[in-house]
Amino acid sequence: MKIRKLALKNFMLFEEAEFNWSENINVICGENNTGKTTLLKIMYSLLKPVSKGTPEITTKEMEERVFVEKFQGVFRPDEMKIGRLVSRVQGSNRTDFCVELDKKQRISMGFGNRQENHADIKLDLSEKRKEFDTIYIPTKEVISTTLYFNSLYEQYHIDFEEMYYDLNKLLERPLSKGANTNEQNEVLHSFEEIMKGRIIQKDKKFYLRIKGEGEFEMGLVSDGYRKLSMIIYMILSGSLNKNTILFWDEPETNMNPKMIRPIVQALTVLARMGVQVFVTTHDYFVQQEFNMLAVYPKLNADKLDIRFVSLYHDEFSGQMTYEMEGNASDLKHNAIMDEFDAMYDREQGYIYGI
């Protein structure tokens, strides 16, 4: 299962937009408050209710409730009123949005700005839809809190978006039986080379085992390593496989720049394995590592389709708009490179007294 298109109208910052995605790797950039994370959340919220491991939807009432609750849990609007996700204008307004998938499958949703928990849902899906999984990796890690997180989330109002809860449930899955595939071993090797160790689980607690040094509980490991540990375990448990759509929000968070290249390489291996990858980033190194794959054929022997999306405010209308290109160099609005160039110019000014 792959996402082919996302179309949305009057959703939060977006007045109207339509994104045609790559089935391999999509890199989304832009300044703060341009809607990068919003795009990931919309697609995740539309797909998670019908993905692997979720209950069957048997009635229209259940269908509406499941999708509304997912958007409430992921976006967490005030008082859980989904109408607050509609673009803010005076008077009545309505949002409509949809994802188009393989084989002309489609999920559509719409609601007005005065709705609290009602939405119009339309599913055009095959009976085999639950063969795919969706995984959202947010900016904060959860592997260090796996033991208690789910029970607390289910019993109390905890100010965490529902992606954290969903991710934690995936981390509770046991290891899959059988040998790893060659692709799994390749990506596991990339991550384990970074961390110089292996991930093990004991009684819902995770440890990093380093040869010659012993086992370290996740609370003693850096935040960046904890994120990598989540990916490693989800590969080992079979949750992250060729039928997965992976959303990773700012993988560079708490990562040393030296870790970026092997992370991009590992994500490339996942894409070759069949995973559809969506990444948001503010980071020069992340964008440029992907850009080199897109520009230089010898680095991309499998000819993976890599698309770069730049979100920005139109300087005349002030509205949110975007552009999509096959490499970052062709983006006319690139907040990352613009700031890189501006810093270079400032330094030249200091050096030459300009």
N, C-alpha and C positions, 0 to 999 in steps of 0.2 A: 504494500500500500504506500503510495506517495501522494503528497500534496502538490497539485499542479497549479492551483490559483487560489488567491485570497482576494475577495472583493468586499469592500465595506463602504458604508455611507453614514455620515453623521455619528460616528463612534468616537467619543472623547475628542482627541485633537484632530481627527481626520474627517474632513468634510466629504471627500469622496476619493477612493483610491482602489487600484487593482494591481495586484502583484502576480506575475507569472514566475513561479519558482523553479529552480533547478532540482532535479531528482537526486542530485549528489550533495553539493555544498552551497550554502547561502550565507553570506557575510553581511550583516546589517550594521551600519555605522551612522553617526550623527551626533550633534551636541546633546547635552542633557535636555530633557523635556521635549524631545522630538518624536517620541512614540516607539522607540526600539523594543522595549520590553512589552509594550502593549501588543505589538504584532505577535510576539511569541505567546503571550497569554491568551489572545483570541483563538489562535489555531489550536493550542493545547486544550482550551476549555471546550471547543467544539468536537475534538476527537477523543478525548479521554473517556467520556461516557459510553462510547461504543467500541473501545479498544479491549484488548485481551485482559481477562481477569475481572471484568465488571459484570454486574448482574444483567440478565436479559431484560430488555424493555418490552413489556407486554401490552401496555395500554397507552392511549394518547395522554391521559392524565399523568401517568408515570413518566412518559417521555418529557413532558413539559417540566415536571418537578425535578427530574434528574439534571437537565440542562440548566435550568434556572439556578439550582443549588450549586452547580459547578461554577457558574459565573460569579455567584455571590461569594463562594469560598475562595476563588482565585483572585478576584479583583477587590473584594471586601469594601464595597461602597458603604457610606454612612447608613446606619440602620438597615443594612442589607437590601436597600432599594435599588434594583437593577436599573431603574429609570435614570439614576444619577450617572450612568455610563453614556447616556446620549449627549451629543454635543450641546453645549449650553447656549441657548438663544432665548429671547423673550417669547413667551407663549408656548404653544404645543410644538413638539418636534418628535421625530421617530428615527431610530437606527435600524438598518437592515444590513446583514452581512452573511457571507457564506464561504465555505471552502469547497473547491472542486478537486476530486480525487481521480485515481485511475478508473478506466472503463466507464467514464461519464457519471461516476458516483458523486453525490453532492449532499452537503449538510447546510441548511439555511436556518437563520434565526433572526427575529426582529421584535422590537418592543418600543413603546412610547416613553417619553421622559416622565410621565406621571404614573408609570407602572411600578409596583413594588415587587411582585413575585409572579408576574404573568408574562409569557412570551409566546410568539407564534413560531413553531418548530416544524421543519419539513425535512424528512430523511429520504434520500434516494440511494439506498445502499444494497449491496448484495448480501446474501445469507452468510458469506464467508468473511464478513468484515472483522471478526474478532481474532483473526490470525495475526494482527499487527499489534505492536505495543507503542505507547507514547511515553517518553521520559523527559522531564523538565528538571534541569540542574540550575537552581537559583544561585544568587551570589553568595549566600551563606551555606555552610556545610551542615549536615545533620548526623553524619556517621558517628560523631562522638557522643550523641545523645539518644541513640537508637533504643536503648534498654527501656526508657521511661516515656519517650516522646509521644508515642501513639496513645497510650492510656491516658495521659494528661490531655492530649488534644481532643480525645473523644468525650472526656468528662467535664472539661472546663473551657471557657472562652479564652483562648490563647491567641495573641495578636501575631499569628503567623499565617501567611497565605497558604491555601490548601495544597499547593505544589510540594511544600515541605512534608506534609502528611502523606501524600501519595508516594513521594520518594522514599520516605521512611518505611512504608509498607513493602516496597520493592526490596529494601535492604534486609527485611525480615525473611525473605524467601530463602529456602535452603539451597545448597549448591546442587547444580544439575549433575546427573549421572553421565558417565561416558567420557571419552577423551575430547579435548578441545579440538576445534578445527584449526587448520593452518593459519587462517585469517585471525582467529581468536588468539592463537599463540603469538602471532606477529604483533598485534596491538598490545597484548599483555607484556610482551618483552619490552616494547617501547616505554610503557609506563613504569615497569619494574626497574628498568635501567635508570630512570630519573630518580626513583626512590631508593634504589640500592637495597630493596627488600621485597617481601611478599606479604599479602594481606591474609590474615586468618580470623576466624570468628569462633568465639566460645560463649555459649549461653547469651546470645544476642549482644555480645560486646565484641568490638573489633580491636585488633592489634596489628602493629607493623613488626614483622619478624625480620631482623637484620642479622645476617650470618656473622657469627663471632661476637655479637653484642647482645643478643636476646630479643625479647618481645617488649614492645612499647605500646601502652594503651593510647587510644586516639587523643585523649586529653593532653598528652605530652608531645604530640606531633604537630608540626606547623599546619596552619589552616589550608595552605595550598596542597600539602600532602594529603590532607583529609579528603579534599575534593577528588584527587586522583584515586584515592582508596575506594571511594564510592563507585567510580567507573570500573575499576578492576573487579570489585566484587560483583557488580551487576553483569559483567561479562562472564565471570565464573558461574554465576547462578543461572545464566541463560536469559536474563531479563533484557540485556542489551545484545541484540542479535540482528541478523540481516533483515528482519521484518520490523525493525524499530524506526520510529521517527524521533530524533534527538534534538531537543531544544536546550542550548547552553547559554545562559545569560552572563556575559562578561567573564569568560574563562581566565582572563588575566588577573582577576581580583586576588590579591595576596600571593601572586606568583612572581618569583624572580625572573627577570627577562631571559636568563639562560634556560629556563624551563619552557619557554614559549615554543621554540622550534620543535622539540620532541612531542609536545602536546599537539601541535598542528600536524605533525607527521602521523601521530596515532589517530587523530580524527580523519586523516586522509585514508588510512587503512580501514577504518570503520566504514567510510563512504565506499571504498572498493568492495567491502564485504556486503554492501547493500543498504546500509543505514543512510537515511536522509538526514542531513545535518543542517541545523539552523544555529548560527552564532551571532550574538551581538557583541560589539566591542567599541572601546574608546582608545584602544592601544595600537600604536604605530607598528610594533613588532608582530602582533597578531595579523593585522591587515596586510603587512608586507610579506609575511611568510606565505599566506594564502595567495597573494598577488604574484609571487614568483612562480608558484605552481601554475597559475593561470597563464603567465606570460611565456615561460620557458618550457617547451614541449618535452625536453629531456628529463625534466623533473616530474612530468605527469604522463608517464608512458601509457596509462590506462585511459587517458583523455577524459578525465572527470570534468563534468560541467560545473564550473565555479562562477557564481554570480554575486556581484557586489551591489548592495542597495545603500544609497545615501538619503537620509531624511533631513529636511531642512525647511525653515520658514521662508516663504517667498518674500523678498524684500519690498515688493510693491503692495501685494494684497495682505501680507502677514499670515496667510494661510499655510498649513502644513502641506508640503509637497515632497516629491521624491524623484530619484532617477535610479536606473538599474543598468549596469554594464557588465561585460564579460571580464573586465579587469579593472582594478582600482585606479590605474593610471588614466583611464578614460573618463572618470567621474569629474564633472565640472564643479561640483560642490562636494568637497572632501574635507570635513572638519579636522580630521587627524593630520592630513598633509598640510592644510592651511596653517595650522598652528606650528607644525614642524618648520615650515618655511619662514614663518614670522619670527620664531626663536632664532633661526640662523641669521636672519636680517638684523635682529637686535644685537646678536653677538658681533657681527661684522661692524655694526655701528660703534660698539664699545672698543673694538680693536683699532679701527681707523678713525675714530672720533667723528663719525658722520652724524 
